[in-house]
């Protein structure tokens, strides 16, 4: 049943009216030009941004646009932006700046920006003043109103900026979606974040946590399975908080069990988990559910309790290690990955050594490592920092070396093993023409007759490297 944060149906119907109006305009334009108008929808950032872009692409398709990758031959160019790190913001703005030549050559082309970056008021103002070729800007809270905002841009022939919406946020069900080809799909189960880690901008641009109703999630999963998707990732800024804002007391573990009951040959993954909300109950559920992949991405960010407290993470390094030990007890073959921030303000060499110790002690299969990036508007941006850029880079390099040592051994242990993999793309060499993923998400380059993209296969590992396993299909 809908929650109080669900956009009312009558307001969504209004968006479909705008979709129809734009579709009519585009149909008339196609009679003159001899082709349907084209749109580019490009994503910067995380998996949630990609999922949002699929909704935008669905709306564009119903408006009568053909999706394209060529900005020089498009009537509409939309960039869905990220604000997590300064580099992502700079990259997006650099790409936007490069569109000035497109606007000069084709003044009628609509250039639009949306997403986390422009949800920040100061960035939206910067775009308005410094990027006059941008016609439409809307934030994360206004995504469901894209048809209305685009119609205003087209009909009134003026720039439209809308970063409205409050921190509570809303959920819009029933938006069109145009998913990518292949075996993988994203399924958002909640939006927003309540954690306010001191380095993170997400709660300010995505709003508070709000869970989708389980009926809507299950319905979408059934549609994905029926459409042939085999690798489905449940998305949320903190999936372990799912259901806290709902009335039916269904938590994330309960949701996993409900979704696991959907018949079909597929894998369920989820991201991202927060250690403060992870529990033995979750790992028991993962171990017992046949569709849930034995893969866990559990960011720990630092091995120093002092730094974790300054980050406002809500757990200790010892508690994190206890969670990992329980997960491995229940799922001995589980694949583990994590996020680490190096160079957080105030981090000392002693703090960093604790991070190194945790990495070596746990033995992760994959790590996503980042040098701290200051984000204006977050508490950490005001923290004093005495470590030099060279010191931070040196720590970062040592962390990568330590992780490579671990991965080399863990990857080598797969030699000769037989695994079930999902073939999901093309390989980079004639010797191994297919790319696949294990249940744990490890990359496998495969060879053998009968391999088909989008299907599971049994393979045997021939050789290993730091970043890839190599295998041949086992003959029946």
C-alpha positions as a LaTeX table, in Angstrom:
\begin{tabular}{lrrr}
\hline
Residue & $x$ (\AA) & $y$ (\AA) & $z$ (\AA) \\
\hline
Unk1 & 0.00 & 0.00 & 0.00 \\
Unk2 & 1.23 & 3.56 & $-0.65$ \\
Unk3 & 3.04 & 5.43 & 2.11 \\
Unk4 & 2.54 & 9.07 & 3.08 \\
Unk5 & 5.66 & 9.86 & 1.06 \\
Unk6 & 4.30 & 8.35 & $-2.16$ \\
Unk7 & 3.50 & 10.85 & $-4.90$ \\
Unk8 & $-0.32$ & 10.85 & $-5.38$ \\
Unk9 & $-1.59$ & 9.15 & $-8.52$ \\
Unk10 & $-3.33$ & 12.30 & $-9.75$ \\
Unk11 & $-0.01$ & 14.15 & $-9.80$ \\
Unk12 & 1.67 & 11.34 & $-11.69$ \\
Unk13 & $-1.19$ & 11.32 & $-14.21$ \\
Unk14 & $-0.42$ & 14.99 & $-14.80$ \\
Unk15 & 3.14 & 14.05 & $-15.76$ \\
Unk16 & 1.79 & 11.56 & $-18.29$ \\
Unk17 & $-0.25$ & 14.41 & $-19.80$ \\
Unk18 & 2.98 & 16.34 & $-20.30$ \\
Unk19 & 4.57 & 13.22 & $-21.80$ \\
Unk20 & 1.73 & 13.07 & $-24.31$ \\
Unk21 & 2.08 & 16.76 & $-25.14$ \\
Unk22 & 5.80 & 16.42 & $-25.83$ \\
Unk23 & 5.21 & 13.23 & $-27.82$ \\
Unk24 & 2.76 & 15.14 & $-30.04$ \\
Unk25 & 5.32 & 17.93 & $-30.59$ \\
Unk26 & 7.97 & 15.39 & $-31.48$ \\
Unk27 & 5.67 & 13.54 & $-33.87$ \\
Unk28 & 5.05 & 16.78 & $-35.76$ \\
Unk29 & 8.78 & 17.52 & $-35.85$ \\
Unk30 & 9.45 & 14.02 & $-37.19$ \\
Unk31 & 7.13 & 14.67 & $-40.14$ \\
Unk32 & 9.33 & 17.59 & $-41.15$ \\
Unk33 & 12.75 & 16.09 & $-40.45$ \\
Unk34 & 11.99 & 12.55 & $-41.56$ \\
Unk35 & 13.19 & 11.01 & $-38.28$ \\
Unk36 & 12.28 & 10.95 & $-34.60$ \\
Unk37 & 14.19 & 13.39 & $-32.42$ \\
Unk38 & 17.14 & 11.97 & $-30.54$ \\
Unk39 & 18.17 & 12.29 & $-26.91$ \\
Unk40 & 21.38 & 11.55 & $-25.05$ \\
Unk41 & 21.01 & 10.55 & $-21.37$ \\
Unk42 & 24.43 & 10.16 & $-19.75$ \\
Unk43 & 25.10 & 9.13 & $-16.16$ \\
Unk44 & 27.84 & 10.20 & $-13.76$ \\
Unk45 & 28.10 & 8.52 & $-10.39$ \\
Unk46 & 26.66 & 5.57 & $-8.52$ \\
Unk47 & 24.28 & 2.73 & $-9.30$ \\
Unk48 & 21.34 & 4.75 & $-7.97$ \\
Unk49 & 22.10 & 7.41 & $-10.56$ \\
Unk50 & 22.09 & 4.75 & $-13.27$ \\
Unk51 & 18.72 & 3.51 & $-11.99$ \\
Unk52 & 17.39 & 7.09 & $-12.06$ \\
Unk53 & 18.64 & 7.53 & $-15.62$ \\
Unk54 & 16.72 & 4.41 & $-16.65$ \\
Unk55 & 13.54 & 6.15 & $-15.43$ \\
Unk56 & 14.48 & 9.30 & $-17.33$ \\
Unk57 & 15.18 & 7.22 & $-20.45$ \\
Unk58 & 11.78 & 5.59 & $-20.08$ \\
Unk59 & 10.10 & 8.98 & $-19.99$ \\
Unk60 & 12.12 & 10.19 & $-22.98$ \\
Unk61 & 11.16 & 7.12 & $-24.97$ \\
Unk62 & 7.46 & 7.69 & $-24.29$ \\
Unk63 & 7.91 & 11.34 & $-25.27$ \\
Unk64 & 8.96 & 10.18 & $-28.74$ \\
Unk65 & 12.75 & 10.41 & $-28.45$ \\
Unk66 & 15.18 & 7.80 & $-29.74$ \\
Unk67 & 18.10 & 7.29 & $-27.35$ \\
Unk68 & 21.54 & 8.07 & $-28.77$ \\
Unk69 & 25.17 & 8.42 & $-27.65$ \\
Unk70 & 26.03 & 11.22 & $-30.09$ \\
Unk71 & 25.74 & 14.71 & $-28.57$ \\
Unk72 & 26.36 & 16.27 & $-31.98$ \\
Unk73 & 23.22 & 14.73 & $-33.44$ \\
Unk74 & 20.71 & 15.07 & $-30.61$ \\
Unk75 & 17.80 & 17.39 & $-29.94$ \\
Unk76 & 18.17 & 16.87 & $-26.19$ \\
Unk77 & 21.27 & 16.18 & $-24.07$ \\
Unk78 & 20.82 & 15.27 & $-20.40$ \\
Unk79 & 23.57 & 14.65 & $-17.84$ \\
Unk80 & 22.64 & 12.96 & $-14.56$ \\
Unk81 & 25.29 & 14.20 & $-12.14$ \\
Unk82 & 27.09 & 13.06 & $-8.98$ \\
Unk83 & 28.27 & 15.03 & $-5.93$ \\
Unk84 & 29.96 & 12.38 & $-3.78$ \\
Unk85 & 33.49 & 13.50 & $-4.61$ \\
Unk86 & 34.96 & 16.71 & $-5.94$ \\
Unk87 & 36.42 & 14.85 & $-8.93$ \\
Unk88 & 32.97 & 13.66 & $-10.02$ \\
Unk89 & 31.63 & 17.20 & $-9.82$ \\
Unk90 & 34.56 & 18.66 & $-11.76$ \\
Unk91 & 34.27 & 15.96 & $-14.41$ \\
Unk92 & 30.56 & 16.62 & $-14.90$ \\
Unk93 & 31.05 & 20.38 & $-15.17$ \\
Unk94 & 33.93 & 19.83 & $-17.60$ \\
Unk95 & 31.66 & 17.77 & $-19.84$ \\
Unk96 & 28.92 & 20.38 & $-19.58$ \\
Unk97 & 31.35 & 23.12 & $-20.55$ \\
Unk98 & 32.36 & 21.12 & $-23.62$ \\
Unk99 & 28.76 & 21.30 & $-24.87$ \\
Unk100 & 29.08 & 24.99 & $-25.71$ \\
Unk101 & 30.18 & 24.06 & $-29.24$ \\
Unk102 & 27.06 & 21.90 & $-29.63$ \\
Unk103 & 24.83 & 24.77 & $-28.56$ \\
Unk104 & 26.55 & 27.16 & $-30.99$ \\
Unk105 & 26.12 & 24.73 & $-33.89$ \\
Unk106 & 22.54 & 23.76 & $-32.90$ \\
Unk107 & 20.94 & 26.49 & $-30.74$ \\
Unk108 & 17.66 & 24.55 & $-30.62$ \\
Unk109 & 19.28 & 21.62 & $-28.76$ \\
Unk110 & 18.02 & 21.39 & $-25.18$ \\
Unk111 & 20.80 & 20.81 & $-22.64$ \\
Unk112 & 19.66 & 19.53 & $-19.24$ \\
Unk113 & 21.38 & 18.72 & $-15.94$ \\
Unk114 & 19.88 & 16.73 & $-13.09$ \\
Unk115 & 20.93 & 14.68 & $-10.09$ \\
Unk116 & 22.86 & 15.11 & $-6.87$ \\
Unk117 & 25.33 & 17.76 & $-8.03$ \\
Unk118 & 22.69 & 20.30 & $-9.01$ \\
Unk119 & 20.53 & 19.57 & $-5.95$ \\
Unk120 & 23.11 & 21.72 & $-4.14$ \\
Unk121 & 21.89 & 25.32 & $-4.28$ \\
Unk122 & 25.36 & 26.80 & $-4.75$ \\
Unk123 & 26.06 & 24.53 & $-7.72$ \\
Unk124 & 22.70 & 25.28 & $-9.34$ \\
Unk125 & 23.46 & 28.99 & $-9.00$ \\
Unk126 & 26.91 & 28.44 & $-10.51$ \\
Unk127 & 25.37 & 26.67 & $-13.51$ \\
Unk128 & 22.83 & 29.46 & $-13.94$ \\
Unk129 & 25.52 & 32.14 & $-13.99$ \\
Unk130 & 28.47 & 30.41 & $-15.66$ \\
Unk131 & 26.86 & 27.94 & $-18.08$ \\
Unk132 & 24.29 & 29.94 & $-20.06$ \\
Unk133 & 23.98 & 27.19 & $-22.65$ \\
Unk134 & 22.25 & 24.92 & $-20.07$ \\
Unk135 & 18.48 & 25.15 & $-20.50$ \\
Unk136 & 17.07 & 22.87 & $-17.80$ \\
Unk137 & 18.27 & 21.98 & $-14.29$ \\
Unk138 & 16.38 & 19.82 & $-11.79$ \\
Unk139 & 17.42 & 18.09 & $-8.59$ \\
Unk140 & 16.87 & 14.60 & $-7.22$ \\
Unk141 & 13.53 & 15.50 & $-5.60$ \\
Unk142 & 12.08 & 16.78 & $-8.88$ \\
Unk143 & 13.05 & 13.81 & $-11.07$ \\
Unk144 & 9.48 & 12.55 & $-11.32$ \\
Unk145 & 8.44 & 15.99 & $-12.62$ \\
Unk146 & 10.87 & 15.85 & $-15.55$ \\
Unk147 & 8.08 & 15.79 & $-18.21$ \\
Unk148 & 6.50 & 18.95 & $-16.81$ \\
Unk149 & 9.84 & 20.77 & $-16.54$ \\
Unk150 & 10.91 & 19.77 & $-20.04$ \\
Unk151 & 7.55 & 20.87 & $-21.48$ \\
Unk152 & 7.99 & 24.29 & $-19.86$ \\
Unk153 & 11.48 & 24.54 & $-21.34$ \\
Unk154 & 10.20 & 23.69 & $-24.82$ \\
Unk155 & 6.91 & 25.61 & $-24.77$ \\
Unk156 & 8.13 & 28.78 & $-23.08$ \\
Unk157 & 11.55 & 28.78 & $-24.76$ \\
Unk158 & 13.28 & 29.82 & $-21.55$ \\
Unk159 & 15.61 & 28.33 & $-18.98$ \\
Unk160 & 13.99 & 26.30 & $-16.20$ \\
Unk161 & 15.70 & 25.62 & $-12.86$ \\
Unk162 & 13.97 & 23.49 & $-10.19$ \\
Unk163 & 15.78 & 22.08 & $-7.16$ \\
Unk164 & 12.64 & 22.21 & $-5.00$ \\
Unk165 & 11.63 & 19.51 & $-2.56$ \\
Unk166 & 12.24 & 19.08 & 1.15 \\
Unk167 & 14.54 & 16.77 & 3.05 \\
Unk168 & 11.75 & 14.22 & 3.60 \\
Unk169 & 11.60 & 13.48 & $-0.11$ \\
Unk170 & 8.96 & 11.52 & $-2.01$ \\
Unk171 & 8.61 & 8.21 & $-3.82$ \\
Unk172 & 7.11 & 8.15 & $-7.31$ \\
Unk173 & 5.79 & 4.72 & $-8.33$ \\
Unk174 & 4.81 & 3.78 & $-11.86$ \\
Unk175 & 7.27 & 5.91 & $-13.81$ \\
Unk176 & 8.26 & 4.54 & $-17.22$ \\
Unk177 & 11.60 & 2.75 & $-17.34$ \\
Unk178 & 13.92 & 1.85 & $-20.19$ \\
Unk179 & 16.50 & $-0.62$ & $-18.94$ \\
Unk180 & 19.84 & $-1.44$ & $-20.46$ \\
Unk181 & 20.42 & $-4.61$ & $-22.42$ \\
Unk182 & 22.17 & $-7.57$ & $-20.86$ \\
Unk183 & 21.75 & $-9.77$ & $-17.83$ \\
Unk184 & 21.97 & $-7.14$ & $-15.07$ \\
Unk185 & 19.31 & $-4.85$ & $-13.64$ \\
Unk186 & 18.96 & $-2.34$ & $-10.81$ \\
Unk187 & 16.01 & $-2.38$ & $-8.42$ \\
Unk188 & 15.71 & 0.52 & $-6.00$ \\
Unk189 & 14.13 & $-0.48$ & $-2.69$ \\
Unk190 & 14.62 & 2.82 & $-0.83$ \\
Unk191 & 15.98 & 6.32 & $-1.21$ \\
Unk192 & 17.84 & 8.81 & 0.97 \\
Unk193 & 20.03 & 8.49 & 4.04 \\
Unk194 & 19.73 & 9.29 & 7.76 \\
Unk195 & 23.30 & 8.59 & 8.82 \\
Unk196 & 25.05 & 11.93 & 8.27 \\
Unk197 & 28.59 & 10.61 & 8.09 \\
Unk198 & 30.65 & 13.76 & 8.53 \\
Unk199 & 32.35 & 13.46 & 5.12 \\
Unk200 & 29.25 & 12.67 & 3.06 \\
Unk201 & 27.01 & 15.00 & 1.06 \\
Unk202 & 24.38 & 12.35 & 0.22 \\
Unk203 & 21.85 & 13.09 & 3.01 \\
Unk204 & 21.80 & 16.72 & 1.90 \\
Unk205 & 21.11 & 15.94 & $-1.76$ \\
Unk206 & 19.07 & 12.71 & $-1.50$ \\
Unk207 & 16.98 & 13.53 & 1.57 \\
Unk208 & 15.82 & 11.28 & 4.41 \\
Unk209 & 15.42 & 7.53 & 4.21 \\
Unk210 & 12.18 & 6.41 & 2.64 \\
Unk211 & 11.33 & 2.82 & 1.79 \\
Unk212 & 9.32 & 1.62 & $-1.16$ \\
Unk213 & 6.36 & $-0.58$ & $-0.34$ \\
Unk214 & 7.24 & $-4.29$ & $-0.50$ \\
Unk215 & 4.36 & $-4.97$ & $-2.91$ \\
Unk216 & 5.84 & $-2.54$ & $-5.45$ \\
Unk217 & 9.32 & $-4.02$ & $-5.04$ \\
Unk218 & 8.11 & $-7.58$ & $-5.49$ \\
Unk219 & 6.07 & $-6.59$ & $-8.54$ \\
Unk220 & 9.11 & $-4.99$ & $-10.16$ \\
Unk221 & 11.28 & $-8.02$ & $-9.35$ \\
Unk222 & 8.75 & $-10.34$ & $-10.98$ \\
Unk223 & 8.77 & $-8.15$ & $-14.08$ \\
Unk224 & 12.57 & $-8.23$ & $-14.21$ \\
Unk225 & 12.72 & $-12.01$ & $-13.85$ \\
Unk226 & 10.02 & $-12.43$ & $-16.52$ \\
Unk227 & 12.02 & $-10.14$ & $-18.84$ \\
Unk228 & 15.06 & $-12.41$ & $-18.51$ \\
Unk229 & 17.31 & $-10.46$ & $-16.15$ \\
Unk230 & 19.52 & $-12.82$ & $-14.18$ \\
Unk231 & 21.61 & $-10.55$ & $-11.94$ \\
Unk232 & 19.45 & $-8.07$ & $-10.01$ \\
Unk233 & 20.89 & $-5.61$ & $-7.50$ \\
Unk234 & 18.69 & $-4.12$ & $-4.78$ \\
Unk235 & 19.68 & $-0.49$ & $-4.28$ \\
Unk236 & 19.55 & 1.84 & $-1.32$ \\
Unk237 & 21.95 & 4.23 & 0.37 \\
Unk238 & 21.66 & 1.97 & 3.41 \\
Unk239 & 19.62 & $-1.12$ & 2.56 \\
Unk240 & 19.93 & $-2.42$ & 6.13 \\
Unk241 & 17.64 & 0.41 & 7.23 \\
Unk242 & 14.88 & $-0.71$ & 4.87 \\
Unk243 & 11.41 & $-0.71$ & 6.40 \\
Unk244 & 12.05 & 1.47 & 9.44 \\
Unk245 & 9.65 & 4.06 & 8.06 \\
Unk246 & 6.93 & 1.56 & 7.08 \\
Unk247 & 3.99 & 0.40 & 9.16 \\
Unk248 & 4.14 & $-3.33$ & 8.46 \\
Unk249 & 7.41 & $-3.94$ & 10.38 \\
Unk250 & 9.07 & $-5.71$ & 7.46 \\
Unk251 & 12.83 & $-5.21$ & 7.77 \\
Unk252 & 15.49 & $-5.84$ & 5.13 \\
Unk253 & 15.98 & $-9.48$ & 6.11 \\
Unk254 & 12.26 & $-10.02$ & 5.83 \\
Unk255 & 12.20 & $-8.33$ & 2.43 \\
Unk256 & 15.01 & $-10.59$ & 1.20 \\
Unk257 & 13.06 & $-13.67$ & 2.25 \\
Unk258 & 9.93 & $-12.38$ & 0.54 \\
Unk259 & 11.79 & $-11.67$ & $-2.71$ \\
Unk260 & 13.66 & $-14.97$ & $-2.54$ \\
Unk261 & 10.29 & $-16.74$ & $-2.86$ \\
Unk262 & 9.88 & $-15.37$ & $-6.41$ \\
Unk263 & 10.50 & $-18.30$ & $-8.75$ \\
Unk264 & 13.14 & $-18.17$ & $-11.46$ \\
Unk265 & 16.82 & $-18.67$ & $-12.21$ \\
Unk266 & 18.42 & $-15.42$ & $-11.03$ \\
Unk267 & 20.69 & $-13.87$ & $-8.40$ \\
Unk268 & 19.84 & $-11.10$ & $-5.95$ \\
Unk269 & 22.55 & $-8.73$ & $-4.75$ \\
Unk270 & 22.25 & $-5.59$ & $-2.65$ \\
Unk271 & 24.16 & $-2.43$ & $-1.90$ \\
Unk272 & 25.05 & $-0.53$ & 0.10 \\
Unk273 & 25.07 & $-1.96$ & 3.62 \\
Unk274 & 26.06 & $-0.02$ & 6.72 \\
Unk275 & 27.91 & $-1.91$ & 9.47 \\
Unk276 & 25.97 & $-0.23$ & 12.28 \\
Unk277 & 22.74 & $-1.76$ & 10.94 \\
Unk278 & 24.11 & $-5.11$ & 9.73 \\
Unk279 & 23.29 & $-8.06$ & 11.98 \\
Unk280 & 23.61 & $-11.83$ & 12.35 \\
Unk281 & 19.94 & $-12.01$ & 11.30 \\
Unk282 & 20.89 & $-10.56$ & 7.91 \\
Unk283 & 23.73 & $-13.06$ & 7.41 \\
Unk284 & 21.48 & $-15.96$ & 8.47 \\
Unk285 & 19.00 & $-14.80$ & 5.82 \\
Unk286 & 21.69 & $-14.56$ & 3.15 \\
Unk287 & 22.92 & $-18.07$ & 3.96 \\
Unk288 & 19.43 & $-19.56$ & 3.80 \\
Unk289 & 18.05 & $-17.80$ & 0.68 \\
Unk290 & 18.78 & $-19.63$ & $-2.57$ \\
Unk291 & 18.62 & $-16.56$ & $-4.81$ \\
Unk292 & 20.67 & $-14.20$ & $-2.62$ \\
Unk293 & 24.29 & $-14.08$ & $-3.81$ \\
Unk294 & 26.92 & $-14.93$ & $-1.23$ \\
Unk295 & 28.54 & $-11.54$ & $-1.69$ \\
Unk296 & 28.79 & $-8.74$ & 0.84 \\
Unk297 & 29.88 & $-5.15$ & 0.29 \\
Unk298 & 30.26 & $-3.72$ & 3.78 \\
Unk299 & 32.17 & $-0.41$ & 3.88 \\
Unk300 & 34.32 & 0.08 & 6.98 \\
Unk301 & 36.11 & 3.30 & 5.87 \\
Unk302 & 38.81 & 3.21 & 8.59 \\
Unk303 & 40.32 & 0.74 & 11.03 \\
Unk304 & 40.79 & 3.42 & 13.69 \\
Unk305 & 38.01 & 3.83 & 16.25 \\
Unk306 & 38.98 & 7.46 & 16.75 \\
Unk307 & 38.61 & 8.19 & 13.03 \\
Unk308 & 35.37 & 6.20 & 12.86 \\
Unk309 & 33.98 & 8.36 & 15.65 \\
Unk310 & 35.06 & 11.54 & 13.82 \\
Unk311 & 33.35 & 10.15 & 10.73 \\
Unk312 & 30.15 & 9.51 & 12.78 \\
Unk313 & 30.01 & 5.90 & 11.57 \\
Unk314 & 28.43 & 4.41 & 14.70 \\
Unk315 & 30.53 & 1.24 & 15.13 \\
Unk316 & 34.03 & 0.16 & 16.12 \\
Unk317 & 36.65 & $-1.78$ & 14.20 \\
Unk318 & 36.19 & $-4.71$ & 16.60 \\
Unk319 & 32.45 & $-4.81$ & 15.95 \\
Unk320 & 33.07 & $-4.72$ & 12.21 \\
Unk321 & 35.44 & $-7.70$ & 12.46 \\
Unk322 & 32.88 & $-9.59$ & 14.55 \\
Unk323 & 30.29 & $-9.09$ & 11.79 \\
Unk324 & 32.71 & $-10.36$ & 9.15 \\
Unk325 & 33.62 & $-13.39$ & 11.27 \\
Unk326 & 29.93 & $-14.31$ & 11.68 \\
Unk327 & 29.23 & $-13.84$ & 7.97 \\
Unk328 & 32.15 & $-16.13$ & 7.09 \\
Unk329 & 31.01 & $-18.69$ & 9.63 \\
Unk330 & 27.60 & $-18.86$ & 7.97 \\
Unk331 & 28.92 & $-18.53$ & 4.38 \\
Unk332 & 32.51 & $-19.84$ & 4.14 \\
Unk333 & 32.73 & $-19.02$ & 0.42 \\
Unk334 & 31.37 & $-15.48$ & 0.72 \\
Unk335 & 33.07 & $-12.78$ & $-1.35$ \\
Unk336 & 33.84 & $-9.64$ & 0.65 \\
Unk337 & 34.41 & $-6.09$ & $-0.50$ \\
Unk338 & 34.58 & $-2.74$ & 1.24 \\
Unk339 & 35.20 & 1.01 & 0.92 \\
Unk340 & 38.12 & 2.80 & 2.58 \\
Unk341 & 38.88 & 6.50 & 2.87 \\
Unk342 & 42.57 & 7.37 & 3.22 \\
Unk343 & 43.64 & 10.76 & 4.56 \\
Unk344 & 40.52 & 11.71 & 6.51 \\
Unk345 & 41.22 & 14.95 & 8.44 \\
Unk346 & 43.17 & 14.13 & 11.57 \\
Unk347 & 44.27 & 10.68 & 10.43 \\
Unk348 & 47.70 & 9.84 & 11.86 \\
Unk349 & 50.18 & 7.16 & 10.86 \\
Unk350 & 48.97 & 5.13 & 13.84 \\
Unk351 & 45.37 & 5.42 & 12.61 \\
Unk352 & 46.42 & 4.32 & 9.14 \\
Unk353 & 48.33 & 1.33 & 10.52 \\
Unk354 & 45.10 & 0.17 & 12.16 \\
Unk355 & 43.40 & 0.34 & 8.77 \\
Unk356 & 46.21 & $-1.71$ & 7.21 \\
Unk357 & 45.93 & $-4.25$ & 10.01 \\
Unk358 & 42.19 & $-4.65$ & 9.46 \\
Unk359 & 42.66 & $-5.09$ & 5.71 \\
Unk360 & 45.28 & $-7.78$ & 6.20 \\
Unk361 & 43.27 & $-9.48$ & 8.93 \\
Unk362 & 39.97 & $-9.68$ & 7.03 \\
Unk363 & 41.32 & $-10.60$ & 3.60 \\
Unk364 & 38.98 & $-8.77$ & 1.24 \\
Unk365 & 38.40 & $-9.97$ & $-2.30$ \\
Unk366 & 37.91 & $-6.41$ & $-3.53$ \\
Unk367 & 38.48 & $-2.94$ & $-2.11$ \\
Unk368 & 37.29 & 0.44 & $-3.32$ \\
Unk369 & 39.83 & 2.91 & $-1.99$ \\
Unk370 & 39.58 & 6.70 & $-2.02$ \\
Unk371 & 41.67 & 9.64 & $-0.94$ \\
Unk372 & 39.53 & 11.91 & 1.20 \\
Unk373 & 37.73 & 14.53 & $-0.86$ \\
Unk374 & 36.45 & 17.63 & 0.96 \\
Unk375 & 32.78 & 18.36 & 0.31 \\
Unk376 & 31.51 & 21.83 & 1.13 \\
Unk377 & 28.56 & 21.74 & 3.49 \\
Unk378 & 29.71 & 18.68 & 5.43 \\
Unk379 & 31.16 & 18.86 & 8.97 \\
Unk380 & 34.45 & 17.23 & 7.94 \\
Unk381 & 35.13 & 20.09 & 5.53 \\
Unk382 & 35.87 & 22.27 & 8.58 \\
Unk383 & 38.10 & 19.76 & 10.41 \\
Unk384 & 41.80 & 20.64 & 10.83 \\
Unk385 & 44.17 & 18.46 & 8.83 \\
Unk386 & 47.91 & 18.27 & 9.40 \\
Unk387 & 48.93 & 15.45 & 7.02 \\
Unk388 & 50.50 & 16.53 & 3.75 \\
Unk389 & 49.30 & 15.50 & 0.32 \\
Unk390 & 52.48 & 13.43 & $-0.09$ \\
Unk391 & 51.86 & 11.59 & 3.21 \\
Unk392 & 48.31 & 10.75 & 2.19 \\
Unk393 & 49.39 & 9.52 & $-1.24$ \\
Unk394 & 52.07 & 7.37 & 0.37 \\
Unk395 & 49.51 & 5.76 & 2.66 \\
Unk396 & 47.18 & 5.21 & $-0.26$ \\
Unk397 & 49.91 & 3.43 & $-2.23$ \\
Unk398 & 50.80 & 1.23 & 0.75 \\
Unk399 & 47.15 & 0.28 & 1.14 \\
Unk400 & 46.91 & $-0.73$ & $-2.51$ \\
Unk401 & 50.06 & $-2.85$ & $-2.19$ \\
Unk402 & 48.73 & $-4.59$ & 0.93 \\
Unk403 & 45.43 & $-5.34$ & $-0.79$ \\
Unk404 & 47.17 & $-6.67$ & $-3.92$ \\
Unk405 & 49.12 & $-9.10$ & $-1.75$ \\
Unk406 & 45.87 & $-10.39$ & $-0.28$ \\
Unk407 & 44.06 & $-10.59$ & $-3.61$ \\
Unk408 & 46.90 & $-12.47$ & $-5.29$ \\
Unk409 & 46.53 & $-15.30$ & $-2.79$ \\
Unk410 & 42.75 & $-15.33$ & $-2.81$ \\
Unk411 & 42.58 & $-15.33$ & $-6.61$ \\
Unk412 & 45.21 & $-18.08$ & $-6.90$ \\
Unk413 & 43.11 & $-20.30$ & $-4.63$ \\
Unk414 & 40.49 & $-20.52$ & $-7.41$ \\
Unk415 & 42.86 & $-22.33$ & $-9.78$ \\
Unk416 & 41.28 & $-25.62$ & $-10.84$ \\
Unk417 & 37.96 & $-24.90$ & $-9.14$ \\
Unk418 & 34.63 & $-25.41$ & $-10.86$ \\
Unk419 & 32.24 & $-22.50$ & $-10.59$ \\
Unk420 & 28.84 & $-21.45$ & $-11.83$ \\
Unk421 & 29.09 & $-18.10$ & $-13.60$ \\
Unk422 & 26.73 & $-15.73$ & $-15.38$ \\
Unk423 & 27.94 & $-14.78$ & $-18.85$ \\
Unk424 & 27.23 & $-11.06$ & $-19.19$ \\
Unk425 & 29.38 & $-9.66$ & $-21.98$ \\
Unk426 & 32.24 & $-9.92$ & $-24.40$ \\
Unk427 & 35.83 & $-10.65$ & $-23.39$ \\
Unk428 & 38.86 & $-8.67$ & $-24.52$ \\
Unk429 & 40.85 & $-11.46$ & $-26.18$ \\
Unk430 & 40.10 & $-14.06$ & $-28.86$ \\
Unk431 & 41.35 & $-16.76$ & $-26.50$ \\
Unk432 & 38.65 & $-15.90$ & $-23.94$ \\
Unk433 & 35.84 & $-14.25$ & $-25.92$ \\
Unk434 & 33.25 & $-14.03$ & $-23.11$ \\
Unk435 & 33.13 & $-12.09$ & $-19.84$ \\
Unk436 & 31.27 & $-13.51$ & $-16.86$ \\
Unk437 & 30.80 & $-13.04$ & $-13.12$ \\
Unk438 & 30.85 & $-15.52$ & $-10.28$ \\
Unk439 & 28.08 & $-15.54$ & $-7.67$ \\
Unk440 & 30.48 & $-13.46$ & $-5.59$ \\
Unk441 & 30.87 & $-10.88$ & $-8.35$ \\
Unk442 & 34.41 & $-11.81$ & $-9.46$ \\
Unk443 & 35.31 & $-11.22$ & $-13.10$ \\
Unk444 & 35.87 & $-14.36$ & $-15.19$ \\
Unk445 & 37.05 & $-14.39$ & $-18.82$ \\
Unk446 & 35.61 & $-17.53$ & $-20.41$ \\
Unk447 & 36.05 & $-19.76$ & $-23.45$ \\
Unk448 & 34.09 & $-22.73$ & $-24.75$ \\
Unk449 & 31.40 & $-23.76$ & $-27.18$ \\
Unk450 & 27.83 & $-22.96$ & $-26.29$ \\
Unk451 & 28.50 & $-19.96$ & $-24.05$ \\
Unk452 & 25.75 & $-17.37$ & $-24.42$ \\
Unk453 & 25.41 & $-13.88$ & $-22.97$ \\
Unk454 & 22.70 & $-13.76$ & $-20.35$ \\
Unk455 & 22.94 & $-17.43$ & $-19.38$ \\
Unk456 & 24.57 & $-19.33$ & $-16.53$ \\
Unk457 & 27.37 & $-21.78$ & $-17.28$ \\
Unk458 & 29.60 & $-24.22$ & $-15.40$ \\
Unk459 & 33.30 & $-23.43$ & $-15.89$ \\
Unk460 & 36.68 & $-24.54$ & $-14.60$ \\
Unk461 & 39.36 & $-21.98$ & $-13.72$ \\
Unk462 & 42.49 & $-22.28$ & $-15.93$ \\
Unk463 & 44.57 & $-19.41$ & $-14.59$ \\
Unk464 & 44.33 & $-16.36$ & $-12.35$ \\
Unk465 & 45.56 & $-12.79$ & $-12.17$ \\
Unk466 & 44.97 & $-9.99$ & $-9.66$ \\
Unk467 & 41.95 & $-8.67$ & $-11.49$ \\
Unk468 & 40.53 & $-11.64$ & $-13.39$ \\
Unk469 & 39.96 & $-15.38$ & $-13.40$ \\
Unk470 & 40.24 & $-17.30$ & $-16.68$ \\
Unk471 & 38.14 & $-20.36$ & $-17.38$ \\
Unk472 & 36.78 & $-22.80$ & $-19.93$ \\
Unk473 & 33.27 & $-24.17$ & $-20.08$ \\
Unk474 & 32.86 & $-27.66$ & $-18.69$ \\
Unk475 & 31.45 & $-29.99$ & $-21.30$ \\
Unk476 & 28.25 & $-31.74$ & $-20.23$ \\
\hline
\end{tabular}
